[in-house]
């Protein structure tokens, strides 16, 4: 098996035998080494490496293994074990460290300085060492670079993507003049070989700007191959680019003044502030945040002069012409693309009209979705505010086979996703609601916290929705904080329908719901979750409770279908009934379904919405609407998980419908009793109001430790 170059963003390179490279040549045995960003590095001469149009090999002593002429790996097996290669067979744990934010644009510029040194080589693939070894059966991800051609555009995402993808990046040397069709052929050859080796796996093409054109062109030429395209501000709109008028000026610009061009390009291509924000910890005081931002900018801006080496004048002129031909080639073939496409568009792209282009591609391509980042610039993948793996996961585009599977393809949330959604994004809501949770031990004693709930499944949490499911964020967060387990929710199909999306769709609450493990309502999904020993969250009342009418707070609207009881018994699952109160302390309900149906315009809107989004007849007949609510001075949310009900050993007993129905009614009654209990007990909580909690927090304890009533 042939090998390929591997660079690592910690200033080193090594050979990786992790994938075949399309090459008929044999790598020569004598390979010299070079350490990137090292003052004492040894130059790698072109005559020391066998070169073809598709492969190129470098290595660094002590960092990676070297491949000899027979492709036999030289290196210690013990060293392999130490680096944790066998860990690739393991899955990911909940709140795993994805490394997002540990690298920055400064690292990109430092490493790029060495990578762009002329070596006479053609375009080639490399595997970033930072990516490590992915989990078992991971698909391949090919990164296609933008105008810079370095191939380090995913440096912020290497560690995260490397856990679940076999990442390969294309490097286009600074003096390379391969035409666009030649670049397409290189990528196409790799895609076709990968498809032959693993015909049942999808192949991911992540294209940045120019790379977006490459990805689309390859997809158009290979409609029978299962491709998933992730396009960051694709350059298909180059005909309307702000760079077009600069071409004559750049051609006439003296070489001595070209050093000023990188500073101009840096502001045209990306937002330096967004780039500098990437490794600043969330939640810091404003003064400390500003101090870190200032320091990052101070160290970043001088490095921008390195762009003159990455894109010298002749290369810049060539790349602009290359972009022009790439856009023309690709736009003429959009009709042939059948691949699944996700367009990532920036709202502040000063180089391309990416927002408008996303809308055009959304209507032109057969299977296209958009995520719009209104505050980011052209170099979206190098800026703060966008975790690429999170977007892929949240749009249900990470899969191992031809169809997405909500169970086998699900990836648990990482620590950075938890911080972004709950620590930062949910901070105000957590402060406003001051959620307090109680659970019931096996002996019936009620305690604060989740000690009464098993930490391992199969467990079925069965409860009643508050208005619009506003109890969900705190519930999921607390299970992650205290028990470090992911609760898998059963959600309404509308949460998963792409029909609700638009051509300027931003990252939404629907994406967050999918990111944190929800699956569509389905008996088969409930069955499979229980069979995999998951902790499952079930609301039998569904949308009828989540969008109830005025005066129906804390009432159960459950159908007469005790099937979940018999399914739980089949796997010996533990059923935990629970109730939540507090919606009347946080919001005033003033428009319900009856009120909205009396307004002609709203009535027509709701009927049209149900017809477009709810396919099944039984779903269309449900009262789906958007309630009118007004915020109130916040009170507090109270959760109580009742005494666990064990079904282990009762499989035969609960096959009888009467027995199953009796347990079903018992669970429903327990949920109703819990809510009644909480409504009464909260009257004795001296910290029910936000003012009292805020004062206590300011002088004594964190918000999650503010006392409540005694159970």
Secondary structure, 3 states (H helix, E strand, C coil): CCCEEEEECCCEEEEECCCCCCCCCCCCCCCCECCCCCCCCCCCCHHHCCCCCCCCCCECCCCCCEECCCCCEECCHHHHHHHCHHHHHCCCCCCECCCCCCCCHHHHHHHHHHHCCCCCCCCEEECCHHHCCCCCCCEEEEEECCCCCCCCCCCCCHHHHHHHEEEEEEECCCCCCCCHHHHHHHHHHHHHHHHHHCCCCCEEEEEECHHHHHHHHHHHHCCCCCEEEEEECCHHHHHHCCCCCHHHHHHHCCHHHHHHHHHHHHHHHCCHHHHHCCCCCCCCCHHHHHHHHHHHHHHHHHHHHHHHHHCCHHHHHHHHHHHHHHHHHHHCCHHHCCCEEEEEEECCCCCCCHHHHHHHHHHHCCCEEEEEECCCCCCHHHCCCCCHHHHHHHCCCCCCCCCCCCCCCCCCCEHHHHHHHHHHCCHHHHHHHCCEEEEECCCCCEEECCCCCCCCCCEEEECCCCHHHCCHHHHHHHHHHHHCCCEEEEECHHHHCHHHCCCCCCCCHHHHHHHCCCEECCHHHHHHHHHCCCEEEECCCHHHHHCCCCCCCCCCCCCCCCHHHHHHHHCCCEEEEEEEECHHHCEEEEECHHHHHCCHHHHHHHHHHHHHHCCCHHHHCCCCCCCEEEECCCCCCEEEEEECEECCCCCCHHHCHHHHHHHHHHHHHHHHHHHHHHHHHHHHCCCCCHHHHHHHHHHCCCHHHCCCCCC
